[in-house]
Amino acid sequence: MDGDFRTSFVREPGCLRHKPALVLNADYRPLSYYPLSLWPWQEAIKAVYLDRVQIVAEYEDVVRSPSVEIKIPSVVVLKDYIQPQKRVAFTRFNLFLRDEFCCQYCGARGDLTFDHVVPRARGGVTSWENVVAACSRCNLKKGSKSIRQVGMALRKPPRRPAAEELRNQGRKFPPNHLHDTWLDFLYWDAELEA
């Protein structure tokens, strides 16, 4: 029998592989929406035993040690409140999130890069107020010219986003997998069906 197969099976049985825990701040809001604040099940159980979190919801699956059996946590809440960041870092990811992962010239999604509205060759700086998400086609078309020279227009003017605005923007892009026990905590302020 192959040693790698045996080791990976013992360390992580298939039924437990995809059992992440949603991590909530002490105010019962996720630490982040995009990417969603998730811990592997091992980290969640470790935090429970270190008394750092409280279990709010569980999966049906259990893990066992010689003396303990515990259901795998699906939602945990931190006992100590973590103050959210007020300053938003200027990163490629945050820029794409601000621009909703679409080209700010034509609205296309996918194959994104970023573009300096005022080209660097013409004195433009790399900042929230001068950089936008752009598809490769629009970025090549614009090149080092101004948007007026090439007859293009921005969908919205670029600006520095507030931290809360970016967190709310992330809620529009849920991950591929949402466990039923997470829904109440992700969309607690969404309008209820009548």
C-alpha positions as CSV (number, residue, x, y, z in Angstrom):
1,M,0.0,0.0,0.0
2,D,1.2,3.5,-0.8
3,G,2.6,5.3,2.3
4,D,1.4,8.8,1.2
5,F,-2.2,7.5,0.7
6,R,-2.2,5.9,4.2
7,T,-0.7,9.0,5.9
8,S,-3.2,11.4,4.2
9,F,-6.1,9.2,5.1
10,V,-5.1,9.0,8.8
11,R,-4.4,12.7,9.1
12,E,-7.5,13.8,7.3
13,P,-10.4,11.4,6.7
14,G,-12.4,12.2,3.6
15,C,-15.6,12.9,5.5
16,L,-13.9,15.6,7.6
17,R,-11.9,17.3,4.8
18,H,-14.4,20.1,4.0
19,K,-15.9,21.0,7.4
20,P,-14.7,24.6,7.9
21,A,-16.1,26.7,10.8
22,L,-17.5,30.2,10.1
23,V,-15.7,32.6,12.5
24,L,-17.8,35.4,14.0
25,N,-16.5,38.4,16.0
26,A,-17.9,38.8,19.5
27,D,-20.7,40.9,18.0
28,Y,-21.8,37.9,15.9
29,R,-20.7,39.3,12.6
30,P,-18.1,37.5,10.4
31,L,-14.6,38.9,10.7
32,S,-14.6,39.3,7.0
33,Y,-17.1,38.5,4.2
34,Y,-14.7,38.3,1.3
35,P,-12.8,36.2,1.8
36,L,-15.2,34.7,4.2
37,S,-13.7,34.2,7.7
38,L,-13.4,30.4,7.9
39,W,-11.2,28.1,9.9
40,P,-10.4,24.5,9.2
41,W,-12.2,22.2,11.7
42,Q,-9.0,21.5,13.5
43,E,-8.4,25.2,14.3
44,A,-12.0,25.6,15.5
45,I,-11.7,22.6,17.9
46,K,-8.3,23.9,19.1
47,A,-9.9,27.3,19.8
48,V,-12.7,25.7,21.7
49,Y,-10.3,23.8,24.0
50,L,-8.2,27.0,24.5
51,D,-11.5,28.7,25.6
52,R,-11.1,31.4,22.9
53,V,-14.4,30.8,21.2
54,Q,-17.9,29.6,21.9
55,I,-19.6,27.0,19.6
56,V,-22.9,28.4,18.1
57,A,-23.7,25.6,15.6
58,E,-22.2,22.2,14.8
59,Y,-22.0,19.6,12.0
60,E,-23.4,16.1,12.5
61,D,-19.8,14.7,12.2
62,V,-17.8,14.0,15.3
63,V,-14.1,13.6,16.1
64,R,-12.9,11.4,18.8
65,S,-9.9,11.1,21.1
66,P,-9.4,8.3,23.6
67,S,-11.3,10.2,26.2
68,V,-13.5,12.8,24.3
69,E,-16.0,12.9,21.5
70,I,-17.0,16.3,20.1
71,K,-19.2,17.4,17.2
72,I,-17.3,19.5,14.7
73,P,-18.2,23.2,15.1
74,S,-19.7,24.8,12.0
75,V,-20.1,28.3,13.5
76,V,-17.9,29.7,16.3
77,V,-18.0,33.2,18.0
78,L,-14.9,34.8,19.5
79,K,-15.1,35.6,23.2
80,D,-13.0,38.7,22.7
81,Y,-14.0,41.4,20.3
82,I,-11.5,42.2,17.5
83,Q,-11.7,45.8,16.4
84,P,-12.2,45.9,12.6
85,Q,-9.6,47.6,10.5
86,K,-10.5,51.3,9.8
87,R,-7.9,51.8,7.1
88,V,-8.2,49.9,3.8
89,A,-5.0,48.6,2.4
90,F,-4.4,49.5,-1.3
91,T,-4.0,46.0,-2.8
92,R,-5.0,44.5,-6.1
93,F,-7.6,42.3,-4.4
94,N,-9.2,45.3,-2.6
95,L,-9.2,47.3,-5.8
96,F,-11.0,44.6,-7.7
97,L,-13.5,44.2,-4.8
98,R,-14.1,48.0,-4.8
99,D,-14.8,47.8,-8.5
100,E,-17.0,44.7,-8.1
101,F,-14.6,42.5,-10.2
102,C,-15.6,44.2,-13.4
103,C,-13.9,46.5,-15.9
104,Q,-14.6,50.1,-15.2
105,Y,-14.6,50.9,-18.9
106,C,-16.8,48.3,-20.5
107,G,-18.3,46.3,-17.5
108,A,-16.7,43.0,-18.5
109,R,-15.9,40.4,-15.8
110,G,-12.9,38.1,-15.7
111,D,-9.4,38.5,-17.1
112,L,-8.9,41.7,-15.1
113,T,-5.9,43.8,-14.6
114,F,-5.6,47.4,-13.4
115,D,-5.2,50.6,-15.2
116,H,-4.0,54.1,-14.3
117,V,-6.7,56.6,-15.4
118,V,-4.0,59.3,-15.7
119,P,-1.1,57.2,-17.1
120,R,2.1,57.0,-15.2
121,A,3.9,58.2,-18.3
122,R,1.9,61.4,-18.0
123,G,2.5,61.9,-14.2
124,G,-0.3,59.7,-12.9
125,V,0.2,58.1,-9.5
126,T,-0.7,54.7,-8.2
127,S,-3.5,55.5,-5.7
128,W,-7.1,54.7,-5.0
129,E,-8.1,57.8,-6.9
130,N,-6.2,57.0,-10.1
131,V,-6.3,53.2,-10.5
132,V,-9.3,51.1,-11.7
133,A,-10.0,47.5,-12.6
134,A,-9.8,47.0,-16.4
135,C,-10.1,44.1,-18.7
136,S,-7.1,43.3,-20.9
137,R,-8.8,44.5,-24.0
138,C,-9.7,48.0,-22.6
139,N,-6.3,48.3,-20.9
140,L,-4.5,47.7,-24.3
141,K,-6.9,50.0,-26.1
142,K,-6.3,52.8,-23.7
143,G,-2.5,52.3,-23.4
144,S,-0.7,55.4,-22.1
145,K,-3.4,57.8,-23.5
146,S,-6.0,59.7,-21.6
147,I,-9.6,58.3,-21.6
148,R,-10.7,61.3,-23.6
149,Q,-8.1,60.7,-26.3
150,V,-9.4,57.1,-26.9
151,G,-13.1,58.0,-26.4
152,M,-13.6,55.9,-23.3
153,A,-15.5,56.7,-20.1
154,L,-15.4,55.4,-16.6
155,R,-18.5,53.7,-15.2
156,K,-17.8,55.5,-11.8
157,P,-15.0,57.7,-10.6
158,P,-12.3,55.9,-8.7
159,R,-12.1,56.8,-5.0
160,R,-10.8,55.5,-1.7
161,P,-13.4,53.1,-0.2
162,A,-14.3,53.1,3.5
163,A,-13.6,49.9,5.4
164,E,-17.3,49.3,6.1
165,E,-18.1,49.9,2.4
166,L,-15.6,47.3,1.3
167,R,-16.8,44.8,3.9
168,N,-20.4,45.2,2.6
169,Q,-19.1,44.9,-1.0
170,G,-17.7,41.5,-0.1
171,R,-21.1,40.3,1.0
172,K,-22.1,40.4,-2.7
173,F,-19.6,37.6,-3.5
174,P,-20.4,34.6,-1.4
175,P,-18.1,31.6,-1.6
176,N,-19.1,28.5,-3.6
177,H,-20.1,26.6,-0.5
178,L,-22.4,28.0,2.2
179,H,-23.4,25.7,5.0
180,D,-27.0,26.0,6.1
181,T,-25.9,26.9,9.7
182,W,-24.0,30.0,8.3
183,L,-26.8,31.7,6.6
184,D,-28.4,33.4,9.6
185,F,-25.0,35.0,10.4
186,L,-24.1,36.1,6.9
187,Y,-27.3,37.7,6.0
188,W,-28.9,38.6,9.3
189,D,-29.8,42.1,8.1
190,A,-31.3,41.0,4.8
191,E,-35.0,41.5,4.2
192,L,-37.1,38.6,5.2
193,E,-39.6,36.9,2.9
194,A,-43.2,37.6,3.7
